[in-house]
Amino acid sequence: MYNSIDYVLGSYFSPILESSEDEGISRLKEHLNGSDTLKLELAGEVLQALCDSNFSALKMFEKYDIVNFKNENDARRYLKRILWDPYFDQELQK
């Protein structure tokens, strides 16, 4: 479950990549512009994950050692910030 979120975190935001958050967002934005399938899957998963009380953004970030948060709410806000806001908020405003 949440395979697209898992893929994106590991492929664009992992510290192993040695890139900044902005670079990860920029690369992901380019990928999403060329892949309607991933874009739709990611949008659906992010919406579902943020509504799913069993989903743990903390655990997802820990898996890739991306950011350490003290609580789930902060982790979810960050997830929205890097996996929703730069790509889908603009789509809704069109």
Secondary structure, DSSP 4 states (H G I P E B T S, - for coil): --HHHHHHIIIII-GGG---HHHHHHHHHHHHHH-HHHHHHHHHHHHHHHH-TT--HHHHHHHHT----SSHHHHHHHHHHHHTTTTTHHHHH-
